Amino acid sequence: MTETTLPPIVIESAARSGAEPAAYVRERPGMSAFVLEDGVVYHTYSTYARGLDGLWGMYQWLDRAPKGRNEEGIWWRHHDSYEQVAR
C-alpha cells in the first residue's frame, strides 16, 4: 500500500505518532498463544486486527454507543476539548 492509497486518517495518525505512514501500517497489533509440552514449544493460536477486539475494553463500549466505532474516523474527544456550553 502506498502513501497515496492510505486513508487520510491513517496518514494523520502516523504524523501524530511521529512515524512514516508506510511504517505505521506495517506495525499492527497482534496476539499469539504458545504452549510448552514436554520441552517443545507449540504455536497454538494467532490473531490480528478485529480478532483482538475482545481484549480491548474500549471497543466493547463503543459497540454500544450511538455512533458505534464510527470507522470513518475518530469522533470522541478528550473531556476538556469540547466546546463550552453556556449555562
Protein Blocks (a to p, Z undefined) as FASTA:
>chain_A
ZZklpcfklmmmmmmnopafklmmmmccdddddddeehiacdfbdcehjlmmmmmmklmm
mmmmmnlnolnbcfbdcfklcccddZZ
